[in-house]
Amino acid sequence: MNYKLNYKLIGSLLIFAIGVYLIIFAVISMHDLAEAKGFSKDVENFFTHNPDWWNPIIKFFGGKAQEKLEEYDLPVMICLIAGIIMTIGGAVTAIVYGRKKTL
């Protein structure tokens, strides 16, 4: 029995697995970002609705909590799109190269 390794099939399965990982990572990150944004809004509402006592503290810490959360939306979306493309591309090439006989 002389089996020949199909490196294109192995590579396509690896790309598929990386794509699935990126999709899972992006979905979890989107959930965490949404949760952090909700918490940030709650903290901001608490401080703005109680301004008398908190004004010196707000001025000391710079004004707003978690201003930079929106910077992470684009990288997470790019990660999700790349994961979808890699998953589809890996699946298609695995099907194409998996049909070939490797004996």
Phi and psi in degrees as a GROMACS rama.xvg file:
@    title "Ramachandran Plot"
@    xaxis  label "Phi"
@    yaxis  label "Psi"
@TYPE xy
-114.88  97.8366  ASN-2
-94.1389  139.363  TYR-3
-106.516  129.765  LYS-4
-72.5035  136.303  LEU-5
-98.9901  94.325  ASN-6
-67.0039  -29.9007  TYR-7
-68.1255  -37.2798  LYS-8
-67.3225  -43.257  LEU-9
-63.378  -42.4501  ILE-10
-64.0035  -40.936  GLY-11
-68.1345  -36.1534  SER-12
-68.0047  -35.026  LEU-13
-66.3435  -42.6707  LEU-14
-63.3534  -40.078  ILE-15
-60.6734  -45.6352  PHE-16
-65.2528  -39.9808  ALA-17
-64.8431  -39.6342  ILE-18
-62.1912  -42.8828  GLY-19
-63.3478  -42.4317  VAL-20
-60.705  -43.3798  TYR-21
-63.6948  -38.8993  LEU-22
-64.1692  -46.7952  ILE-23
-61.8963  -43.9038  ILE-24
-60.7081  -43.5899  PHE-25
-66.9049  -39.993  ALA-26
-66.0443  -43.3784  VAL-27
-63.5796  -41.0839  ILE-28
-65.3548  -39.3409  SER-29
-63.1027  -40.4499  MET-30
-64.0462  -44.8036  HIS-31
-64.3319  -38.7439  ASP-32
-65.4739  -41.9003  LEU-33
-63.2711  -40.3431  ALA-34
-65.1686  -41.5471  GLU-35
-67.4136  -38.1721  ALA-36
-65.4009  -39.0526  LYS-37
-64.0837  -42.7471  GLY-38
-64.0485  -40.6374  PHE-39
-61.9285  -41.7373  SER-40
-65.6761  -38.9014  LYS-41
-63.6156  -42.7531  ASP-42
-66.1317  -42.0814  VAL-43
-64.0223  -41.6658  GLU-44
-64.7911  -37.9135  ASN-45
-62.5788  -44.5717  PHE-46
-73.3803  -34.3421  PHE-47
-77.7691  -24.5924  THR-48
-87.4267  -8.59464  HIS-49
-127.668  61.5314  ASN-50
-76.2011  -23.0097  PRO-51
-61.9381  -51.3482  ASP-52
-83.7904  -28.8424  TRP-53
-91.9561  -9.38386  TRP-54
-54.9917  -44.9577  ASN-55
-63.9358  -35.6801  PRO-56
-70.0079  -41.2964  ILE-57
-62.0136  -44.0414  ILE-58
-65.7452  -36.1644  LYS-59
-66.0639  -40.6979  PHE-60
-90.6618  2.33462  PHE-61
103.374  -1.71049  GLY-62
111.33  -60.5133  GLY-63
-125.039  148.566  LYS-64
-91.8891  136.204  ALA-65
55.4032  55.2183  GLN-66
-72.1867  -24.4156  GLU-67
-94.9781  15.1223  LYS-68
-67.2624  -31.1294  LEU-69
-68.4206  -18.6147  GLU-70
-66.9865  -21.0802  GLU-71
-91.0339  -6.41408  TYR-72
-64.9278  -46.3447  ASP-73
-65.9756  -47.4231  LEU-74
-61.4165  -35.6846  PRO-75
-69.1493  -39.2859  VAL-76
-66.5918  -39.6641  MET-77
-63.4464  -39.7741  ILE-78
-62.0847  -41.8577  CYS-79
-65.4944  -45.9873  LEU-80
-65.0897  -42.3218  ILE-81
-63.659  -38.6971  ALA-82
-63.7772  -41.2569  GLY-83
-64.4506  -45.2511  ILE-84
-63.1654  -43.7464  ILE-85
-67.4676  -37.2186  MET-86
-65.228  -47.188  THR-87
-65.35  -46.7006  ILE-88
-62.57  -42.5435  GLY-89
-65.3955  -39.4192  GLY-90
-66.6274  -43.6543  ALA-91
-64.3841  -46.8911  VAL-92
-68.9856  -31.4461  THR-93
-65.4479  -39.4816  ALA-94
-66.5253  -43.6245  ILE-95
-64.784  -48.8471  VAL-96
-81.7165  -16.8024  TYR-97
-77.6885  -21.2249  GLY-98
-77.792  -21.8355  ARG-99
-71.5307  143.041  LYS-100
-78.5573  131.437  LYS-101
-115.261  37.7395  THR-102
